[in-house]
Amino acid sequence: MEKSRINILLSDIRFWILVAFLLRLYGITFSPLEVNHNWRQTTVNMVARNFFEISNNIFLPRIDFAGDLTGITGMEFPFFNYLIYLSSLIFGFDHWYGRLINLMISSLGIWYFYKLIKQLWNTKLAFSASFILLFSHWFKYSRKIMPDTFAVSLVMIGLYFAFCYLQRKNQNILYLIGATLLMPIGALAKLPAGYAYAFFIIPLINKQFEWKKKAYLFGGLTLGLLSVLFWYFYWSPYLTTHYQFYHFFQGKSLQSGFFDILYEPKLFLKNFYEYPLHFVGFGLFALGIFSAIRADQKDVLTILSLGMVAYIPVILKGGWTFIHHSYYMVPVTPLMALIAGIGLNSIPNRYIFTLFCCAYLVDNGLSQMDDFKVRENYFSFENLEEDLNSLGVSATDLIVINSHPNPTPFYFSNRKGWLLSNDQIVNSQTLFEITKGKAKYLVVTKECFGSNISTTTKPIYSRDTYDIYNLSEFYPPKK
């Protein structure tokens, strides 16, 4: 009897979602200083903090390293950043709110992914696919202060609502509202998540759904899609042009991206066979494709083909950036998890099935351990703002930091200014021309985010990881 209860518990996806949630609470209050993606997390927090401290206009997001400009620039729609800002109105600003927000929404996303697969196929596949997705690289990205799993979760929840609206006999307006709101918001929060719109080709041509329901759903989704197109192809480029600072990567030409992939094919392929599901998971993915072909599962093969083809423009627009940033694979990871779930379910022996589940957990767990700790020397940057305050550096004083292209130290300084390289700084004339003589202090990161600068000028403050200088001693003397 007791063994039966344990089996029931282990076969309930809610148990695993809870376990994964609790595991990821470890270090949840850490500052965004882990080695991987600290720059991406701190730029998200910069925008949220500027909503809190400067202006809460969601249409005018701003970062800190635009020199003497406003810092307003084009970027993804800052919905995720705004939730951090709203949390700060209640609790005061802190570094880690985005971690918890992302973790909660991404955990909810797994639950609705399970419900969607269960509704379209069966409970067994829903469990296997959700289990694989939960412990994929989704596990680490869902606790980072990044909008990727957050955005995809909103889209998956929207997909579930959309299919509920189409399949159920009663015309529940709440499902329609949920789908037509959440899918566009997810795509706005992270544009690649919007590739899931392609999956609606299937119900559109499926005659079993009422044409009236399809008309309402696709009408609402089209209106939402227009808001996505407006933001990314008009408003975001307008902000970049008007406020004269480029920050957000808008992609490159398809041809250029294609040649980037040809130049680094091994790194490109790693985005598929290693990063999302790691090696055991990718083996199950390959087994799933084989099983689907063997069983002639046309619906699964159609969804896989449609999803991968729809993602090709994202891959090509990303090019080098796609190759070198594994989080670009987050939007297609649920699709890969679905196929891997089919592969896992094709294993008839219960003990071998369990063995593969354990191997998958170990394989993915070991590959993600580094994302749950911060190296000791990185923690010193939590003191940067306090150190600047102790030196009498005003919150409005413009500074220079040598950590180009990584803006993380700028976030922890809570100042505005220029993010430069060592070469730009050691040439005093170049430094003066770039900053127009307006920057007052220089922070030299010596190991974590940059390298030391050889100079005879003495710092006014020094730590093992950074030095602070008065810039008046760096500028060329006035004639």
CORRAWO-V583621 format. One record per run of one state. SS is the DSSP state (@ for helix, = for strand, . for the rest). FROM is the first residue (numbers start at 0). TO is the last residue. If there is no record, write none. Layout:
ss->SS from->FROM to->TO
ss->SS from->FROM to->TO
This chain:
ss->. from->0 to->0
ss->@ from->1 to->9
ss->. from->10 to->11
ss->@ from->12 to->22
ss->. from->23 to->36
ss->@ from->37 to->52
ss->. from->53 to->60
ss->= from->61 to->61
ss->. from->62 to->64
ss->= from->65 to->65
ss->. from->66 to->70
ss->= from->71 to->71
ss->. from->72 to->77
ss->@ from->78 to->90
ss->. from->91 to->95
ss->@ from->96 to->119
ss->. from->120 to->121
ss->@ from->122 to->133
ss->. from->134 to->136
ss->@ from->137 to->140
ss->. from->141 to->146
ss->@ from->147 to->166
ss->. from->167 to->171
ss->@ from->172 to->188
ss->. from->189 to->189
ss->@ from->190 to->204
ss->. from->205 to->209
ss->@ from->210 to->241
ss->. from->242 to->252
ss->@ from->253 to->262
ss->. from->263 to->263
ss->@ from->264 to->274
ss->. from->275 to->276
ss->@ from->277 to->293
ss->. from->294 to->296
ss->@ from->297 to->317
ss->. from->318 to->318
ss->@ from->319 to->323
ss->. from->324 to->324
ss->@ from->325 to->344
ss->. from->345 to->348
ss->@ from->349 to->366
ss->. from->367 to->367
ss->@ from->368 to->371
ss->. from->372 to->374
ss->@ from->375 to->389
ss->. from->390 to->397
ss->= from->398 to->400
ss->. from->401 to->406
ss->@ from->407 to->412
ss->. from->413 to->415
ss->= from->416 to->418
ss->. from->419 to->420
ss->@ from->421 to->425
ss->. from->426 to->426
ss->@ from->427 to->434
ss->. from->435 to->439
ss->= from->440 to->444
ss->. from->445 to->459
ss->= from->460 to->461
ss->. from->462 to->464
ss->= from->465 to->469
ss->@ from->470 to->472
ss->. from->473 to->478
